[in-house]
Each structure stands twice: as structure tokens, then as C-alpha cells.
Amino acid sequence: MNKTEFIAAVAEKAGFKREDTKKVVNAFIETIFSELESGGKVAILGFGVFSVTEKAARNGINPRTKEPISIPARKVVKFRAGAELSDLVK
């Protein structure tokens, strides 16, 4: 399911117009983005937790040339599924 299909499905379930649902979904995504950008986390009970973690710098190997390379430190987005979502997928 892509974003357009998601918006259509939510609009149908909620009984709202697609234009209104699109605004709500976009606001939801933008709110998560801004919170993660500021280093916070977003916890949605039953769904999961979005957070930002830092990966330390490390040494690696270029698989093509087999030469050692230095991989810089970086921030990554992490998602941990909530209990209800985990149970639903099982």
C-alpha cells in the first residue's frame, strides 16, 4: 500500500473526504518528522515507538575492492513495534 492508497483507505474508514484525510495524514507525518529531527521520540500506544539513535563510527571493508574503509558516525531512525501490532502480525 502506498501513501495515496493509505489516504483513500483511511478516508473510507473514517467517512471523511479524501482532501481532508490527506491534510491529516500529511500533518501526522510532518509532526513525526519534526519531533525526530529535534531528537525526540514519538510513542503511539499499541502501534509503536519512533526514535533516533546514533551509530558509532566504525571500520568496514569495501566488498568490491576488499580495502578497509572508515564508516562515519550517523543518526538512524528506529521503530519498535508495540504489543498490539506485534500480536496482530504473529
Order of alpha helices (4+ residues) and beta strands (2+ residues): alpha-alpha-beta-beta-beta-beta-beta-alpha
